[in-house]
Amino acid sequence: MDMVKDFFAAHPSFMIGVIIFIALVIIYFIVKQFIKIALVLLIIALAVGGYFYFKDPDKVKDSLNKVKTGTEEVVDKSKQFYKDGKELIDKGKEVPGQVGKLVKEVKEKNKK
């Protein structure tokens, strides 16, 4: 055990490499489980969708059209929200400069 401890003390870069390797192996197994769960849920969703499609195809098409229009509305609102946020940030960047000018003006007025 002392030899291993001495080796890692003498070669810290090797120890970092081992730690990174172990972390990657752990992350791989965690992600692997999430991928399995996602695939199972996707298969279940496709099975349920297929059932409802065979039961009443017209209703499913109407529902998909509603979802499509709703998604388009959300995308449009999100784009507008992004533009508004960007404008607000740009205005926010200008405020400190304006405050600095006002402070200088007040100091100049107080000196007079």
N, C-alpha and C positions, 0 to 999 in steps of 0.2 A: 504494500500500500504506500509505503514511503517512496518507493521508486516512481510510482505514478504521480504522486504529489510533487516530487522533485522535477519530474519531466515537465509537468504543466507549469511549474514555477519558472523553469528555464525557457520554456517555449510558450509564452502566453498567446501568440497568434494561433498556434495549433489548438489551444483550448477554446478560443473564440470560434474557430472553424467547427469544432465538435459541437459547441452550443448551438450554432446556427443550423448545423445539420439536424440535430435533435428537434429544434423548433420547427424546421421545415417538414420533418416526418410527422410531427404532431398536427401541424396545420393541414397536411395532406389527408390524414385520416379524418379530421373534422370536416373538411370540405367534401371528402368522398361521401360521408354520411348525408350531408346536405343535398348533394347531387342525387343520391338515391331517393331521398324524401321528395325532392322536386319532381323527379321522374314519376314516382308513384302518384303524386297529386295531379300531374299532367295527364296521366293515363285515366285517372278517375274522372277528371274534368271532361276529357274527350268522350268517355263512355256516357256520362250524364248528358252531355251535349248531343251525342248521337241518338240517345234515347228520345230526347225531346224533339229532335229533328224528324225522326221517323214517326213520332206520334202526331205532330202537326207542323209540317214544313213552312207553311205560310206565316204562322205565328213566330217561328224562330227568325225568319227573314225580317219581319217587322221589328222584332226585338233587336236584331243586329243593326238595322238602320237607325233605330233610336240611339243605340250605343254609339254608333258612328257619328251622328250629329252631336250628341252630347260630348264626345271626345273632341270634336272639332271646336266646339264652344270653349271647352276647357283650355285647349291649346291656344286659341285666340286670346282668351283672358290672361293666360300665363305670359304670352308675348307682350301684351300691353302692360302687365305688372312688371315685367323685366325692364321695359323701356321707361316706365315711370320711376322705378327704383334707380335706374342708371341716371336719370335726370336729377333725382333727389340727391344722389351721391355727388354729382357734379356741382350742384348748388351748395351742398354741405362743404365742399372743398373751398368754395369762394368765401364762405362766412368768416373764417378766421382772419382773412386779409381785410375784410370790411370792418371787423371788430377792431383790428389793429389801427386802421385809419381813424376810426371814431375815437379811440383812446388817445391817439396823437393830437387830434383836433381839440379834445377836451383839455388835455394838458397844456396846449398852446393858449387856449382861452383863459385857463386858470393862471398862467404866467403873466398875462396882460393885466 
